[in-house]
Amino acid sequence: MAETTETTVTTATTRHTDPRPLPELLGVRHHFIEGADGVRLHLAEAGPATGAGAGIPLLLLHGFPQHWYAWRHLLPLLDGEFRLLCLDLPGFGWSQAPRRTGYTTDDRARLVLSALDRLGLERVGLVGHDWGAWTGFELALRAPERFTGLLALNMTHPWPRQRALLGTAWRFWYTALLEYPGVGRRVVRRHPGLLAHLLRRGVTAATPWSEAESAEYVTAGSTPDAAYAAERLHWGFVVRDIPRLALGRYRHRRLTVPTRLLGGVLDPVIRPALLSTTGAPADDLTAEVLPGCGHFLPHERPEEVARAARRLFAAGVRP
């Protein structure tokens, strides 16, 4: 049974958060912590946090259009082995939506690091999916001393081959509906069917979403906060990250954190060609593409994700 410890409040610098009840998941505890700039972040936690049974801490960052519940199939598989910390990114789930900050990759990384400081965690393992994985790369590059490893799901690294990137750019067509200031939020609010389409398109017929799961993410993703956050997140990528990729600025940054990429051969967005590690400036970067699955590995292949996490983090730093 989920346990909610506090109720979110509003301040002058933030927008309202989702007033809906939190989804229930056995053994999950809920907290609200204050990150950088006073942004109130929601954290779902599973596994023992203290004492002899405390596990290696793993921070899990979700993708779009989801929130902490994206890890619902993975948590029972790793509970008891790790301390699992599922953070809602700014504006999504039950985290507050700042008005002016928090949506570029730099801002998200800063907020995540401040959350780790609040939790008193010097080093953690990092698991990210989709946008959470992209944030994970920035975190690993910016503060490698804070992370024992990075497991990046369904996301390219910052050094994709230009030919592969150009050849798959059309697959990101939907971002044109989301990214323009003042427009993206209205599209999401007025046409939540777009989110439902992205969810359906991202999985295979063998692993469809349950009606309850799909409804949860569509409802949560089309709230005023989440629609605003979706627009700002995608626009931040356009004005900050795409120029960095195009100008090769990531080439000057070396990845020293052990990192594993995990993708799906049928992923309609992040194609296997984008996962090639050839030429990437990294000490320990490998990729694996799983057959028969798409863009939502935590939903489609939680057992494979759990195995990858055990391989990467089993020798991690305990609290």
C-alpha positions, -999 to +999 in steps of 0.1 A: +000+000+000+014+034-009+020+057+020+019+095+015+038+114+041+029+150+031+007+171+010+022+193-017+019+231-011+023+260-035+048+288-033+052+320-052+078+305-075+060+274-085+028+262-102+002+238-087+011+201-087-011+172-095-039+170-068-048+134-077-041+106-053-008+088-057-010+054-074-007+026-048+022+002-049+030-023-022+061-013-001+065+022-016+070+052+007+065+087-005+084+119+004+086+155-007+120+171-006+131+207-014+156+209-042+175+238-057+156+271-060+131+259-035+115+235-060+095+208-042+102+173-056+083+141-051+103+109-043+089+074-042+111+050-023+113+013-019+137-011-001+153-006+033+169+028+038+188+022+070+201-006+092+219-038+084+195-046+055+199-013+037+207-018+001+229+000-024+211+033-033+198+035-069+183+067-082+157+061-110+147+089-134+117+084-156+110+094-191+082+112-210+052+111-206+055+092-173+064+097-136+077+075-108+051+048-115+070+040-147+092+018-125+063-002-110+073-035-127+110-031-118+107-022-081+094-056-069+123-073-088+150-052-070+134-046-037+155-061-009+187-058-029+188-020-034+174+012-019+153+024-048+147+061-051+123+071-079+123+109-084+096+128-103+113+153-126+102+189-123+066+194-135+058+157-138+040+134-114+038+151-081+069+173-083+063+211-086+066+229-119+089+259-117+079+288-139+113+298-152+139+271-144+142+233-141+135+222-177+169+224-195+192+194-191+215+216-170+187+226-148+174+191-143+209+179-134+213+207-109+180+198-092+188+161-091+222+168-074+205+191-049+180+163-041+209+139-035+224+164-011+191+167+007+190+130+011+225+129+024+237+106-004+273+111-016+272+083-043+244+063-059+238+041-089+218+058-116+191+043-138+174+065-164+148+060-191+142+082-221+146+118-209+157+105-175+186+087-192+195+119-211+196+137-178+217+108-165+244+114-190+247+151-180+248+141-144+276+115-150+296+141-170+291+169-146+296+151-113+312+116-119+322+113-083+285+111-073+277+080-094+289+044-093+274+037-127+248+046-152+222+023-168+206+043-197+175+028-212+161+037-246+183+068-251+213+076-272+245+088-256+258+124-264+281+112-291+259+095-317+272+091-352+260+120-373+248+098-402+227+077-378+214+109-362+204+125-395+189+092-407+166+089-378+157+125-372+123+122-388+113+097-361+111+126-337+083+142-357+060+144-326+084+168-308+074+195-333+039+195-317+053+198-282+082+222-282+070+256-293+064+281-265+028+287-258+018+260-283+031+227-269+012+230-236-021+236-255-015+206-277-010+183-247-039+197-228-064+197-257-053+166-274-042+140-248-048+114-275-013+123-286+002+109-254-019+078-257-006+074-293+030+077-282+025+051-255+009+027-279+035+033-306+063+027-281+055-009-272+050-041-292+018-061-295+032-087-271+034-062-243+005-037-245-002-013-218-030-022-194-060+002-196-052+014-161-015+022-168-023+040-201-050+060-184-026+069-155+001+083-178-023+101-202-042+117-173-010+127-154+007+138-186-020+162-196-024+181-164-016+218-167+017+213-149+028+183-170+018+200-202+038+231-193+068+209-183+066+189-216+067+221-236+096+236-217+115+203-216+114+199-254+121+235-261+151+234-237+165+205-258+160+225-290+177+257-278+205+241-257+212+205-265+207+203-302+233+231-309+257+213-286+252+181-305+255+198-339+287+217-330+303+187-314+307+203-280+301+170-262+333+157-278+353+178-253+337+160-224+348+125-214+325+099-197+344+082-168+314+066-151+308+030-161+278+031-184+255+005-200+231+013-228+200-009-232+177-005-261+150-023-280+154-034-316+118-023-323+121+011-306+104+035-330+124+065-319+158+055-306+170+031-333+198+006-327+221+027-349+220+055-323+234+032-297+267+026-314+295+034-290+322+036-317+344+067-311+326+078-280+350+095-255+342+071-226+362+049-203+336+021-200+306+024-223+288-006-238+254-011-255+230-040-258+199-042-280+171-065-269+151-083-295+113-081-297+108-050-277+103-012-282+108+020-263+095+013-228+119-014-215+109-009-178+074-020-189+083-045-216+114-062-202+117-054-165+135-087-158+162-077-183+165-043-168+168-058-133+196-082-145+214-053-161+212-033-129+225-062-108+255-067-132+263-030-131+256-020-095+261-052-074+295-040-063+284-004-057+288+017-026+265+010+003+252+038+025 
